[in-house]
Amino acid sequence: MNNYQRPHSPFEDSAIERLRRMGLTTEDGSPERDAMAVFSSIFACLLLAAALVTNACALEVPTNTTVQNLNGSQQLIKTYTLPPGADPQQLIEEPFEQEGYRYTFAEIVKEENQVSDRKYHTETVTLETGTKDLGTILTQLAATLDYDDGTYSGVLNLDHTAIRTEAAGYTSQAKTVTATKTIGPLDRNDMSYVPATTVKDGVTLNLSNVDWQIIGTDLVGDALAPASYQAVATYSGKSYHKVATGYITSADYVGEVTRNDVESVTYMVTYLGTETETPGIIIDRASGLTAGLPGKVLPYALGILGAGTIATLAVLLFRSRRALRQLREEPEDESEEEETK
C-alpha cells in the first residue's frame, strides 16, 4: 500500500491565510497596522526617490568644456545649448576651484542657431458679392496676398483658375405674366366664344379684359349693320421663381512661404581663473561633481543610487517587521505546548 502524501503547497491556502503568513493581517483577518505603516513609509520613500531623480536629471549639463590659457589669462569656457526662451542666468555658477585654479564668472555670450524652411502654400479667402459675373468679381479681388501665420510668411498670388461663386441664399420672387389672344371672326359678340383661361410658359392665366371689334358689315335696308366680330382677349397671372439673395465667392492664393526661426540658443559661459596654493576639488553647482567625475553621468547615477538605497531600506524594514512578529509568536507557541503537557 502506497502511503505517499504530496507535500503541502503554500499557494493552496486561502488569500487571507497567505496575507497572514506575510504579516499583513492579524489572526482574525484584520489589517496589521504595523505592516501598513511600513508600506506607507516605503511609498513615501519611493516618492522622495522619484523627486530626487527628477531634480538630478533637470540640471543643465554643458555640451562642451574648454580650458585654455590665452595671453596669460587662464580661462574655463562651458558651452550650453538651450531651447529658445530658457533663462541663461541659471547657467552662471558660484566661484569654484579646479586643478589648482579658482574660477569666477566673467561673461556669457549668446549665439542663436537659426533654422530656415520653405513650402508651397494655398490660402483661401471668401467675400460676398452682389453678382456672379467674373469680370465684376475680379475687380474686388486683390492680385496678391501678404501671408504670415506667425511661423511662415510670404507673398501669395491670386489663382484665376480657382475662383468659385455660389449663391448665398435664395428667396421667392413674383412676376406678372400677360398674354393677348385674338378670337374671330365671330358672328356675334358673345362671351361664350372667349375662353376664361389660357396657358403661357407653364403658367395658367385668367381672363382680365375683352375688346370686341367689328370686322365686317352688311347692308340692311338703307343702313350698314355689323355682320362679323373679333374679340381681343387679355389674360394675366403671377409666376413665382427663386432668385439669389447674394453670392459668396471663394478664391485661392498660392505661392511659396518661408520660415526663419531660432531652433536653439548656444551660450558660452566664461570663467577667469587665478592660481591657488593647493588644488581643491571642483565645486560645480550645475552637476555637483568632484574633479574627475563625468558631468553627464552623475545626475543619473545619483538618482539611481538614491532609489536603490531607499529600496534597500524598505526591504530591511519589512524583514525586521517579520522578525519581530516571529519573536512575539514564539512565547505563545511555548505556552501552548506547556498547557498540552
C-alpha positions in Angstrom: 0.0 0.0 0.0 1.4 3.4 -1.0 1.2 6.0 1.8 2.9 8.8 -0.2 1.4 12.2 0.5 2.0 15.1 -1.8 3.8 18.0 0.0 1.6 20.9 1.0 1.9 23.9 -1.3 1.6 27.3 0.4 -0.3 28.6 -2.7 -3.1 26.2 -1.9 -4.0 28.3 1.2 -6.7 30.9 1.1 -5.9 34.6 0.3 -6.5 35.6 4.0 -4.1 32.8 5.1 -1.4 33.9 2.7 -1.7 37.5 3.8 -1.5 36.4 7.5 1.7 34.4 6.7 3.2 37.5 5.0 2.4 39.5 8.2 -0.1 41.8 6.6 -3.2 40.7 8.6 -3.8 39.5 12.1 -5.2 36.2 13.2 -8.8 37.5 12.9 -8.2 38.7 9.3 -8.0 42.5 10.1 -5.1 44.6 8.6 -1.9 44.6 10.5 -1.3 48.3 11.4 2.4 48.0 11.8 2.7 46.4 8.4 0.6 49.1 6.8 2.8 51.7 8.5 5.9 50.0 6.9 4.3 50.1 3.5 3.3 53.7 3.9 6.9 54.5 4.7 8.1 52.6 1.7 5.7 54.5 -0.6 6.8 57.9 0.8 10.4 56.9 0.3 9.8 56.0 -3.3 8.1 59.3 -3.9 11.1 61.1 -2.5 13.4 59.0 -4.7 11.4 60.0 -7.8 11.7 63.6 -6.8 15.4 63.3 -6.4 15.8 61.6 -9.8 13.7 64.3 -11.5 15.7 67.1 -9.9 19.0 65.5 -10.8 18.0 65.0 -14.4 16.8 68.5 -14.7 20.3 70.0 -14.2 21.8 71.6 -17.3 24.9 69.8 -18.4 27.4 71.6 -20.7 27.8 70.2 -24.2 31.5 71.1 -24.1 34.1 72.4 -21.6 37.3 74.1 -22.7 40.3 75.1 -20.5 42.8 77.5 -22.1 45.4 80.0 -21.3 45.1 82.9 -23.6 47.9 85.6 -23.4 48.4 84.7 -19.8 44.7 84.7 -18.9 43.5 81.4 -17.5 40.0 80.7 -18.9 37.5 77.9 -18.5 34.6 78.0 -21.0 31.5 76.0 -20.7 29.2 75.7 -23.7 25.4 75.0 -23.3 22.7 74.5 -25.9 19.2 75.5 -24.6 15.8 75.9 -26.2 14.6 79.5 -27.0 13.2 81.3 -24.0 15.3 79.5 -21.4 16.9 81.6 -18.7 20.7 81.8 -19.2 21.2 83.1 -15.6 20.7 79.6 -14.3 24.0 78.6 -16.0 26.2 81.0 -14.0 27.9 79.2 -11.2 29.4 80.4 -7.9 33.2 80.6 -7.8 34.7 77.1 -7.8 38.2 75.5 -7.8 39.6 73.1 -10.3 43.1 71.8 -11.0 44.9 74.5 -9.0 42.8 77.5 -10.1 39.9 79.3 -8.6 37.4 80.3 -11.3 34.9 83.2 -11.2 32.3 84.2 -13.7 33.5 86.7 -16.4 30.9 86.8 -19.2 28.3 84.9 -21.1 28.0 85.0 -24.9 24.7 84.2 -26.7 24.5 82.8 -30.2 21.2 82.0 -31.8 21.0 78.9 -34.1 18.7 79.8 -37.0 16.7 77.3 -39.0 15.2 78.0 -42.4 12.5 76.2 -44.3 10.2 76.8 -47.3 7.0 75.2 -48.6 4.2 75.7 -51.1 1.0 77.1 -49.5 -2.6 77.7 -50.6 -4.7 80.3 -48.8 -8.4 80.5 -49.5 -10.3 83.8 -49.0 -14.0 84.4 -49.3 -16.0 87.6 -49.9 -19.6 88.5 -50.6 -20.6 89.9 -54.0 -23.8 91.1 -55.5 -23.3 89.3 -58.8 -21.8 86.2 -60.1 -20.2 87.9 -63.1 -16.5 87.0 -63.1 -15.3 90.3 -64.5 -17.1 92.3 -61.7 -15.7 89.9 -59.1 -12.1 90.2 -60.3 -12.3 94.0 -59.6 -13.0 93.1 -55.9 -10.1 90.7 -55.5 -6.5 91.8 -54.9 -3.8 90.4 -57.2 -1.6 89.4 -54.2 -1.9 88.5 -50.6 0.6 89.0 -47.8 0.7 85.8 -45.7 2.0 85.4 -42.2 0.8 82.8 -39.7 3.5 83.6 -37.1 5.8 80.9 -38.4 5.7 81.0 -42.2 5.4 84.2 -44.3 5.5 85.2 -47.9 3.5 86.8 -50.8 0.8 84.7 -52.5 -0.6 85.3 -55.9 -4.3 85.0 -57.0 -5.0 81.8 -58.9 -7.5 82.9 -61.6 -8.5 79.3 -62.3 -9.6 78.7 -58.7 -12.4 81.2 -58.3 -15.7 79.7 -57.2 -19.0 81.6 -56.8 -22.2 80.3 -55.4 -25.5 81.7 -54.2 -25.5 82.8 -50.5 -29.3 82.1 -50.3 -32.5 82.2 -52.2 -35.8 83.9 -52.0 -39.1 83.6 -53.9 -40.0 86.4 -56.3 -43.3 87.0 -58.1 -43.6 88.1 -61.7 -46.7 89.3 -63.7 -47.3 87.3 -66.9 -49.7 88.6 -69.5 -51.0 87.3 -72.8 -53.2 88.6 -75.6 -55.4 86.4 -77.9 -57.5 87.5 -80.9 -60.6 85.4 -81.4 -62.6 85.6 -84.6 -64.3 86.2 -87.0 -67.4 85.6 -84.9 -71.0 86.1 -86.0 -71.8 87.9 -82.8 -70.1 89.4 -79.8 -70.9 86.6 -77.4 -68.6 85.9 -74.4 -69.1 82.2 -74.8 -66.7 82.4 -77.6 -63.9 83.7 -75.3 -62.1 81.1 -73.1 -61.8 82.0 -69.4 -58.2 80.9 -69.0 -55.1 80.3 -71.1 -51.6 78.9 -70.5 -48.3 80.7 -71.2 -44.8 79.3 -70.3 -46.5 76.8 -68.0 -48.4 79.5 -66.1 -52.2 79.5 -66.1 -53.6 83.0 -66.8 -57.1 84.3 -66.1 -59.1 86.5 -68.5 -58.8 90.1 -67.4 -60.3 92.1 -70.3 -62.1 91.6 -73.7 -62.1 94.2 -76.5 -64.8 93.5 -79.1 -64.1 94.7 -82.6 -66.4 94.8 -85.7 -64.6 93.4 -88.7 -67.4 93.1 -91.2 -70.8 94.8 -92.1 -73.9 94.0 -94.2 -76.4 96.4 -95.8 -79.7 96.0 -94.1 -82.2 98.3 -95.7 -80.6 101.6 -96.1 -78.1 101.1 -93.3 -75.0 99.1 -92.6 -75.2 96.6 -89.8 -72.4 94.6 -88.1 -72.0 91.2 -89.7 -68.9 89.8 -88.1 -66.8 90.4 -84.9 -63.5 89.5 -83.3 -62.6 89.5 -79.7 -59.2 90.8 -78.4 -58.9 89.0 -75.0 -56.3 90.0 -72.4 -55.1 87.4 -69.8 -52.8 87.9 -66.8 -51.4 85.9 -63.9 -48.4 85.5 -61.5 -45.4 83.3 -61.9 -43.0 82.6 -58.9 -39.4 81.7 -59.1 -36.3 81.6 -56.9 -33.7 84.4 -57.1 -30.3 84.6 -55.3 -30.2 87.0 -52.3 -26.4 87.4 -52.9 -23.3 85.5 -53.8 -20.3 84.2 -52.0 -17.0 83.9 -53.9 -14.0 81.8 -52.8 -10.6 82.5 -54.3 -7.3 80.7 -53.8 -4.0 82.5 -53.4 -0.9 80.3 -53.9 2.8 80.7 -53.6 5.9 79.8 -51.6 6.3 80.7 -48.0 9.4 80.6 -45.8 10.2 80.1 -42.2 13.2 81.7 -40.4 13.2 80.8 -36.7 15.5 80.2 -33.8 15.8 76.5 -33.2 18.1 76.7 -30.2 20.5 79.1 -28.4 24.1 78.4 -27.6 25.6 80.1 -24.6 29.3 80.2 -23.9 30.0 80.9 -20.2 33.5 82.1 -19.5 35.2 81.9 -16.1 38.6 83.5 -15.3 41.0 81.6 -13.1 43.6 82.6 -10.6 46.1 80.2 -9.2 45.6 78.7 -5.7 48.2 77.3 -3.4 46.7 73.9 -3.1 44.5 72.3 -5.7 40.9 71.7 -4.4 38.0 69.8 -5.7 35.7 71.2 -8.3 32.6 72.8 -6.8 30.2 72.5 -9.7 26.8 73.8 -8.8 25.2 72.5 -12.0 26.4 68.9 -11.8 27.5 68.5 -8.2 30.7 66.7 -9.4 34.1 66.3 -7.8 37.1 66.5 -10.1 37.4 63.5 -12.4 33.8 62.5 -12.4 31.9 62.9 -15.8 29.3 65.6 -15.5 26.9 63.9 -17.9 26.6 60.7 -15.8 26.5 61.9 -12.2 22.9 63.3 -12.1 21.5 59.9 -13.3 23.9 57.9 -11.1 22.8 60.0 -8.0 19.1 59.3 -8.8 19.6 55.6 -9.3 21.8 55.3 -6.1 19.1 57.2 -4.1 16.3 54.9 -5.4 18.4 51.8 -4.7 19.2 52.9 -1.2 15.6 53.6 -0.3 14.5 50.3 -1.8 17.1 48.5 0.4 16.0 50.3 3.5 12.4 49.4 2.7 13.3 45.7 2.5 15.2 45.8 5.7 12.3 47.5 7.5 9.9 44.9 6.2 12.2 42.0 7.2 12.7 43.4 10.6 9.0 43.6 11.0 8.6 39.9 10.2 11.4 39.0 12.6 9.7 41.0 15.3 6.4 39.2 14.7 8.1 35.8 14.9 9.7 36.7 18.2 6.2 37.7 19.5 4.7 34.3 18.3 7.4 32.1 19.9 6.4 32.7 23.5 2.7 32.0 22.6 3.7 28.6 21.0 5.8 27.6 24.1 2.9 28.4 26.4 0.6 26.3 24.3 3.0 23.3 24.4 3.3 23.6 28.2 -0.5 23.6 28.6 -0.7 20.5 26.4 1.8 18.6 28.5 
